[in-house]
Amino acid sequence: MTDKVIENNQVTVMGEIVSKFTYSHEIFGEGFFMVDVKVQRLSESFDIIPVMVSERLLDTTQDLQGSLICVNGQFRSYNRHEERRNKLVLSVFAREVEFLDQVEESSRTNQIFLDGYICKEPIYRKTPLGREIADLLLAVNRPYGKSDYIPCICWGRNARYASNFKVGERCDIWGRIQSREYMKKLDETTVEKRVAFEVSVSKLELISPELAASEQMSGVPQGAF
């Protein structure tokens, strides 16, 4: 069961560590720390992706800024209570970490696969220039009855396709994790810059109930990298 659940949330990111480690929490004596990884896009821009890593995977007492790493893991979420509301906090949970000498230009530095369920009605809209966009919120199951809630953004034909999805339908998504800055208005005079994280979708497809049933019977997970 556990191995199959892990199949439904797969992330690989490669890039440069650009922050020091900050303590997050401890579970059964194992400490977990946060660190930021700068991942180049195909263009000149980049994404700063937060990674949660165990002290058993890396020496979190060192300053590893400037090091190049490859992280394999999962994209996870949790709710943090702030300003009288819950905020969805997202990060890559590292299962494997490897140091790199360099990141090849041909490398797939940022890729994610998710197999989950639509948990909110899609929001479809057009930009002033006519570009089609659809926002999805995907619930991806974890072991022990937990789930991660992952915001996803679709463009063009994918957006038109996703706009017809219904709550509860199962969906496979391929894409990359992106960071996006926005301005949050705190009161009439105060505005704060914040960063949101989401999956930019390159491919998606609905899983029919018949396929889901046959997969469950065979025990073979679908859609791995």
C-alpha positions in Angstrom: 0.0 0.0 0.0 2.6 2.5 1.0 4.8 1.9 -2.0 1.9 2.4 -4.4 0.8 5.6 -2.7 4.3 7.1 -3.1 4.0 6.4 -6.8 1.2 9.0 -7.1 3.4 12.0 -6.1 6.9 12.1 -7.7 9.1 15.1 -7.9 12.6 15.7 -9.2 14.4 19.1 -8.9 18.0 20.0 -9.7 19.6 23.3 -8.7 21.7 25.4 -6.4 21.2 25.7 -2.6 20.6 29.4 -2.0 19.8 29.5 1.7 21.0 28.2 5.1 19.1 25.4 6.7 16.3 26.4 9.1 14.7 24.1 11.7 11.2 22.9 10.9 10.2 20.1 13.3 11.2 16.7 14.8 9.5 13.3 14.5 10.6 10.4 16.7 14.0 12.0 17.2 14.6 12.8 13.5 15.0 16.5 12.8 13.7 18.1 9.6 15.0 21.4 8.1 14.0 23.7 5.3 16.3 25.0 2.6 15.7 26.9 -0.7 16.9 25.5 -4.0 17.2 27.7 -7.1 16.1 25.9 -10.2 16.7 27.4 -13.6 13.9 27.5 -16.2 14.4 27.1 -19.9 14.3 30.9 -20.2 16.7 33.2 -18.2 14.3 33.1 -15.2 14.3 30.6 -12.3 12.2 29.3 -9.5 13.1 29.2 -5.8 11.7 26.0 -4.4 11.5 25.2 -0.7 12.8 21.7 0.2 12.3 19.9 3.5 15.1 17.6 4.3 16.0 15.2 7.1 19.2 15.7 9.1 19.8 12.0 8.2 20.1 12.9 4.5 22.3 16.0 4.7 24.6 17.6 7.3 22.2 20.4 8.1 24.7 22.0 10.5 26.8 23.1 7.5 26.2 26.1 5.2 25.9 24.4 1.8 24.9 27.5 -0.2 26.3 27.3 -3.7 26.2 23.5 -3.8 24.4 21.8 -6.7 22.0 19.0 -5.7 19.4 16.7 -7.2 16.4 16.0 -5.0 13.9 13.2 -5.5 10.8 13.3 -3.4 7.2 14.4 -3.1 5.3 17.8 -3.2 3.6 18.1 0.1 1.3 20.6 1.8 0.1 21.5 5.3 -2.1 24.2 6.7 -0.5 26.9 8.8 -2.8 29.2 10.8 -2.0 32.9 10.4 -4.0 36.1 10.4 -7.1 34.3 11.6 -7.1 32.0 8.6 -5.3 28.8 7.4 -2.6 29.2 4.8 -1.6 26.4 2.5 2.2 25.8 2.8 3.9 23.8 0.1 7.4 22.3 -0.1 9.3 19.4 -1.7 9.8 16.6 0.8 13.2 15.0 0.0 13.5 11.3 0.0 16.9 11.2 -1.9 19.5 13.9 -2.2 22.6 13.7 -4.5 25.3 16.3 -4.9 26.1 17.3 -8.5 29.3 18.7 -10.1 27.2 20.5 -12.6 23.7 20.6 -14.1 23.7 19.7 -17.7 21.7 22.0 -20.0 19.8 18.9 -21.3 18.8 17.8 -17.8 15.1 17.8 -16.8 15.7 20.0 -13.8 12.1 20.4 -12.6 9.5 17.7 -13.1 6.5 16.5 -11.2 3.9 13.8 -11.6 0.7 13.7 -9.6 -2.2 11.3 -9.5 -5.1 12.7 -7.4 -8.6 14.0 -7.2 -10.2 17.3 -8.2 -11.4 18.8 -4.9 -12.7 22.2 -6.0 -14.5 23.4 -9.1 -12.0 24.5 -11.7 -11.6 28.2 -12.2 -11.4 29.1 -15.9 -10.6 32.6 -17.1 -8.9 34.6 -19.9 -6.2 37.2 -19.6 -6.7 40.7 -21.2 -4.7 39.4 -24.1 -7.0 36.4 -24.5 -4.8 33.7 -23.0 -6.8 30.9 -21.4 -6.0 29.8 -17.9 -7.6 27.2 -15.5 -6.8 26.8 -11.8 -7.2 23.3 -10.3 -6.8 22.1 -6.7 -5.7 18.4 -6.6 -6.0 16.2 -3.5 -3.2 13.6 -3.6 -3.5 10.7 -1.1 -0.7 9.9 1.3 -0.4 6.9 3.7 -2.3 6.8 6.9 -5.4 8.7 5.7 -3.5 12.0 4.9 -3.7 14.0 1.7 -1.7 16.8 0.1 -3.6 19.6 -1.6 -1.7 20.9 -4.6 -2.7 24.0 -6.6 -2.2 23.5 -10.4 -2.4 26.0 -13.3 -3.2 25.0 -16.9 -2.8 27.0 -20.1 -4.4 27.1 -23.5 -5.9 23.8 -24.7 -5.1 22.2 -21.3 -7.1 25.0 -19.6 -10.2 24.4 -21.9 -10.0 20.6 -21.2 -9.6 21.1 -17.4 -12.5 23.6 -17.2 -14.9 20.7 -17.6 -13.5 18.6 -14.8 -15.9 17.8 -11.9 -15.2 17.6 -8.2 -14.3 14.0 -7.2 -12.9 13.0 -10.6 -9.4 11.4 -10.7 -6.7 13.1 -12.7 -3.1 12.5 -13.7 -0.9 15.6 -14.1 2.6 16.1 -15.4 4.4 19.5 -15.2 6.9 21.5 -13.1 6.8 23.3 -9.8 6.9 27.1 -10.2 7.3 30.0 -7.7 5.3 33.2 -8.3 5.6 36.5 -6.4 2.5 38.5 -5.6 1.5 41.5 -3.5 -0.7 40.8 -0.4 -2.7 43.7 0.9 -2.6 43.5 4.7 -4.6 46.7 5.5 -5.4 50.0 3.9 -1.7 51.2 4.0 0.4 48.0 4.1 1.2 45.7 1.2 3.6 42.7 1.6 5.4 40.8 -1.1 4.8 37.0 -0.9 5.6 33.9 -2.9 3.1 31.3 -4.0 3.9 27.8 -5.3 2.0 25.8 -7.8 2.3 23.1 -10.5 2.5 24.5 -14.0 0.8 21.8 -16.0 2.2 20.5 -19.3 0.0 17.4 -19.7 -3.1 16.1 -17.9 -5.7 13.4 -18.3 -8.8 12.2 -16.5 -8.7 8.6 -15.2 -11.9 6.8 -16.1 -13.6 4.8 -13.3 -13.1 1.7 -15.4 -9.4 2.2 -15.6 -9.1 3.0 -11.9 -11.0 -0.2 -11.1 -8.8 -2.3 -13.3 -5.6 -0.7 -11.9 -6.8 -1.4 -8.4 -7.4 -5.0 -9.2 -4.0 -5.5 -10.9 -2.1 -3.5 -8.3 -0.1 -1.7 -11.1 0.2 2.1 -10.6 -0.2 4.2 -13.7 1.6 7.3 -15.0 5.1 7.1 -13.5 7.9 9.1 -15.0 
